Structures are given as structure tokens and as C-alpha cells.
Amino acid sequence: MAPTRDMVMAELAKIATPSGGNLVRDDLVRALTIESGVVRFVIEAPSADLARAMAGAQQAAESALRRLEGVTAVQVVLTAHGPAAKPAAAAEVPSLKVGGHPTPHQGGPARVSGVDRIIAIASGNGGVGKSTVASNLAVALARQGRRVGLLDADIYGPSQPRMMGVSKRPASPDGKTIEPLHAHGVTMMSIGLMLKEDEAVIWRGPMLMGALQQLINQVAWGRLDVLVIDLPPGTGDVQLTLAQRTHLTGAIVVSTPQDVALLDARKALDMFDKLKVPVLGLIENMSTYICPNCGHEAHIFGHGGVAAEAIKLNLPFLGELPLNLDVRIAGDAGTPIAATDSPLAEPYVRLARRLIDGGMG
């Protein structure tokens, strides 16, 4: 018999909490799903301190549900609804908790101290190579003498640690300021560096916004000519909060040539227009494919659609980027192709030079 929601909740109602209630009565169960015998849910404690005290309840819940008929696996995430308490003075180095409600914000978009320009790399949908463009552009700018930062703001799907070849957890000597990491001449930070590699981020909007605020304002970026921000795809909370709170020099929208991708790209462009964020230009990624065996040039996803869209909207067209296996392999290996002397780095060099010549890089 397949487990039902009522069966699962009945078992969770038997799990006591430190406050004297139970997981159901205290309303701590979130995002419960049951699929093919796999039960997944979040225990969301009111505070970080209570979350730490509920480790036993988490284990008890997992054990109880595994005994239910039809349950093949149980996945439980324990998180806190509010920010962690300020660390007390101690001999050991404080740790920094990421996430929580953002602090109140007054006025319009604010500048980030020490950062001259902020460029957001965006896309209307996933899978168009936005993160690859962001990492390679950051490296290309750094190789041309710019002081560059790279912020991975794709909270749910951070990929920059892998692409930039970093995995060390950032330090926080005072429990407040985050010390970023450095790779290929770029100062970088990502939520992925604060989590285990396979750990999912299961947060509501306030936790998401709190984490984004920390990654922008609590990181010791130092003096930067430009901060490149790798946004998540789409037009969600991160984009809205970033544009409302942070002064952006502008956005670059990445799309592949096919019509479906361009439909979503138009939504991203409309969002930036409504948020009063200048669009610095459009990039057509995966524009051409050169067969490594015969040298034939093919347009797997079409060709020229983004350039035509840029003309239609009277926006700069920043160039075409090829689809090439070596670019993907380089990113997976932690060395962006722009950090090498490969001919494949040249399109990113041209992109960086165009931004510099236009006063944006």
C-alpha cells in the first residue's frame, strides 16, 4: 500500500518537540511530498537555536516514517525560519549562518561599498549557458587588468564553485563578514560554498532574500572595478529584490537563437524595463557549432534570432558565442575557457573588450 499524506502526518504528530508539543501541532512541517514511496519534507524551526535542539526529532521522524508500509526512502531537511543568534564571544572562530529575513531597507537601490560597477547576467529560462557566460566574462575582464568580482546569485542552483574550481568554505572571523575566495584572478562568492555539494536549498522567499543580502553586503569584496552577478533564470524574487535594493549598472541577457528561448528572453527584458535597470545588450549563445571532424559549420538551435531581436528592440547586440564541447569540459573541470590561451577564449575576450571600451567593464 502506498503511503498517504494523512498516514505521514499521523506519524509526525507522534514526534515530540523540545517545546513539549509535536511536529504537527507546532506547525513545523513544510513542503511535504510523497512520490514513488519517497517521503520528503522540511522541518522549519522558529530559530536557529531551536533547530539545533531538534536534531533528535529529525532522526525520530526519519526512523518512524521508514517503518511505514510502502515507504522506500525518507529525506528530511532541518532548517530555521529566522536568522541565527549573534555569536557569543568564544575562543573558537565563529561560524556564519546564511539565510534569514532581510533587514529593512529604506530608499532606492544602494551602491555596494568599493564596487564601481555591477553587471547582472540574466536569462529568461535555464539551459542557455548563462552561468558559463558569467564565469568566462568575469575571467576575461580580469585578464584584461580589471579588478573583478563574481557573485553566484543562483541560490537554488549554484554552479560557479564548480566552474571556477573552488570548494573551500569561506571564513567569517567575526561571524558577520564573509571572506570571499579567489580563482583565475577573480574574487568570487556563492551560496554553494556554504553548503554541502549535494545539499538542496529549500527556503521560502524571506530566507532567500536574507541570503542574497548577506552575499552582497556582508562579503568583503574590497575594491572592484566590476562585480558580475550570475542571476537565476527567470523573473523571480532574486531579480526583483536585487534590482530594488542594489544599484545595478545594467544587465546582459543571454539567449539561444530558437524562438522558445527568445520568448522567455523577452520576459526578462520586460522585467528589467519595469525595474528601470538598463539593458547593456543581448548575447546569442550556442550560436554556431563547428564539427571537430570535418569542420562543417552547423546552426543546431538556429542562428541570428537574438541579433534580430536586438535590432527590433533597439538594444546593443554584444555578439555570438559558439557551442563547443571544450567550453563545457573546461567549465566542468574548474578552469573557464577564458582562463586559457585557447582560440575558443577569443569570443569572451571580444565581449570583455567591448564592455571596457563602452565604459561598462
N, C-alpha and C positions, 0 to 999 in steps of 0.2 A: 504494500500500500504506500502510495506517495505521501510524504508529509505535507500537511496543510499549514497555513498561516496560524489558524487557531491552535493547532497542536503545538507549534513552536512557541507561541505566546504563552500558552498554558505552562510549558516547561520553564520559560524565562520568569514567569510570575513566582516560581518557587526559589529563585536565586536571590538571596538576601544581599542587601547593600549596607555599607558602613553606617548609613543614617538610620537603620532599623526598618526600612521598607524593603521593596524588592525592585527588580529592574523594570517591571511593567508599571507598578503603582507609582514609582518615582519618575516615570516617563523618560527613561534613558535610552530606549531602543529607537534607532533611526535606520532608514534605508534598508529595511528587511526585504530580501528577495529569496525565492526558492526556485531553483532551476535544475532539473535532472538530478534531484536528490542532493544538490549542493545548497546549503543554507549560508547566506551572507548577511551580515548586518553590522551596524556601528553602535557601540555603547558610548554615548556622548555625556560625559560628566560635566557638572556645572563649573568646575575649576580644575586646574592642573593638579593641585594637591589631592583633591578627591579622586581624580583619575588614577594617580599613583596608588591610592589606597584601595582601588577596585581591581587590582590585578588578580586577586583571588576570585572575585566574582566573575571575571572574564574566563578564567580557567574552569570554574564550576559550570558556567554556561556552555562552554565548548564540550565538556565531558557529558553533560546531561543531554545535549542535543545529538551527540554521536550515538547515544543509546536508543534514539527514536527509530522506529521501523521505517525503512526507506531512505534514511539519511546516509549519504555516501561520504560527505565531507562537510566540515564546518569552518567558515572563515569569519573571524570576529576582529574588528578594529576598535581599539580603545582610544578615544580622543577627548579633548576638553573643549567646552563651549567658549570659555573665557580665556584671557591671557594668563600666563604663569605669573605667580607672585614674584616680586623683586627678590633677587638672590640675597641671602644674608651673608655677612662677612664671614669668610672661612679661609682656611689655609689652601684649599684646593681651588683650581681655576674654575670660575663659574661657567655653566653651560647656558646657551641661549635657546629659549623656546620660540619657535616660529609659528605664526598664526595667532588668531585672536581678533577681537574687534578693533577696527582702526580708530585712531584718536580723532576727535572732532577737527574739522577743517573749516577755516574762515577765509573768505575772499576767493579770488580766482586762482588759476593754475600758478604754482610756485616753482621757482628755479631750484635746481639741486646745487648745493654749495660746491664750488670748484669745478663744475661741469659747464663748458661753454655751449655745447650743442647736444641735443638729444634727438636721435633719429629712430623712429619706430618702423620695424619691418613687419608688414601685415599681409594677410591673405584672406580671401573670403571663405575659403574652405581648406581642409587639410590635404596633404599629399602632393602639394605643388612645389615643394622644395624650399619653403620659406626659411626654415632653420639653417639649411645648407647655405643659402644666400647670406643670411645674417652672420654666420661664423666666418665665411670666406671674405665678406666685405670688411668685417672688423679686422681680420688679419691683413688684408690688402691695404687698408688705411694705415695700420701700424707699420707695415713695411715701407710706407712712404713717409715715415717720420712723424706721424701723428700719435698723440697720447690717446689711446683708445680704451674704452670700457665696453664690456658685453654683458648685458643683463638678460638672462633667460626668464622671461615673464610668462612662459607657458607652464603655469603652475601644475596643471593636471598631467601634462605630457612633456616634462623637461628632457631635452635631448642634448643640450650644449655640453654637459660634462663629458659625454661620450665623444662628441665631435671635436672638442678641444683637448681631449686626452687628459682630463684631470679627474681625480676621485677623492682627494684628501678632504676631510671635513674642515670647513673654515673655523678658525679660532675666534673666540669672543672673550678677551681678557677681563672685561668688566661686566659681562652678562648683558650688555646693551649694544655695543659697537661690534659689527661683524667685519673681520679682516678678509678681504677677497683673495682669490687665488690668481695666479699669473700663468699664462701659457701663450707661446708664439708671439710674445710682445704685447699681449692684450691682458688687461685686468678684467677678470670675469667673476660672475656670481650667478648661482642657480639654486632654486629650491631643491633640485635633485642632489646637491651636495650635502644637504641637511638630512637626507633620508637614506634608508637602505635602497639599494639599486632596484629591487623589485617591489618596494613598498608603495602602495597606492595612496594618493591624497584624496580623502573623502571628507570634504569640507563644505559647509554652507557658505553663502555669499560673504557674511561678515568675517569669517575665518580667512577666506580667500583674500579679501581686501586688506585685512590686517597683515597678512604675509607679504603682499605686494608692497605695502607701505614700508615694512621693515627692509625689504630688499632694495628699495630705492633710497630711503633716508637714513637707515642705520648702517649701511655699508660704508666703510672708509675708502671711498673711491679715489681720494686725492685729487690732483689737478688733471683734468681730462679735456682734450680738445673736442672729443665727441664720445657720447655714450650711445651705443647701438642696442636697441631693445628688441628682442625676439618675442613678438606677441603670440598668443594662442590664435588659432584660426577662428574666423567668425566675427561676430559683433556683440560680444557679451560683457560681463561685469568688469573684466580686466581692462578692456579697451575704454569703457566708459569712465571708470574710476581714474585710470591713468590720465586721460585727456582732461578730466575735470580738476585733478589735483596737481598735475605736473606740467610745467611749461615745455611743450614739445616744439622743436624747431620744425619738424614736419614728419610726414610718413611716406614710406615707399611701399607700394602694393605689388605683390608678386602673384603672377597667374601663369597657368599654362595656356596654350593657344585655343583649346577647344571651347565650344560655346557654353557648355555646362559650367566650366571653371570661370568663364567670363561673367556669367550671370551672378555668381557669388562675389566676384571681384567688384562688380558694380555696387553691390550692397555695402561692401567695405568702404568704397569711395563715397557713397552717400552718407555713411556714418561719419566719416571724417569731415565732410562738408557741414553736417549738422552740428558737429562738436567744434567747429571753427579751427580745425587742425589743417595746416597747409599740406597738400599732397605734392611731394617733391618729384614724383614721377612714377611710371609703371615699368615693370620688368617682365619680359617674356622668358620664363624658364622652360627647360626641356624643349627648346625651340627647334633644334635640329639634332639628328643622330647620324654619325659617320660610322659606317661599317668598318670594324678593325681589320677585316679580311680583304675586302675588295675596294674600300674607300668610297663606296656609294653613299651619297647623302640622302637621308630619308626624313620625312616630317611625320613622325608617328602620331603626334597629337594635333596635327595641323600646323600652320605657320602664318605669322603675320597678324593674327587676331588681336593681340594686345597692342601692337603698333597702330592698327586701325582704330581701336578703342581710344587710344591716347589722342589721336588726331580728332576724333569725334568729340571728345570732352575737352579739347584744348589743354591737354596736360603733357608734360615732357615724357618722351619715351626714352628710357635710360639704357635700353639695349637688350640683346638676345643672349641667353645663356644656353649652352648645349646640354643634351642628355648624354652622359658618358659614364660608363661603369667605373672608371678610375676615380672619378669625383666621389662617387658613393663609397668606394673602398677606402679612399683617403679619409673621409669623414668618419667611417666606422672604426678606423684604426687610430683616430685621435689626432690626425695631422691634416687639417684642411688643405685642399689642393693649392690654395693661395699662399700657403706657407712654403711651397716648394718652387723649384725653377721649371716645373713642367709647362709646356705650351698651354695646357688647359687652365693655368692660372691667369692667362692674359685677359680673358673677359672680365675677371674680377678686378684686375689692375686698371683696366679702362674705366670700369664703373667707379672705382675709388677716385681715380684722377678726375673724372667728370664732376663728382661731388666736391672735390677740393677746388677745382677751378671755378665752380659756382658758389664758393664760399660756404658750403654746407658740410665739408669734411675737415 
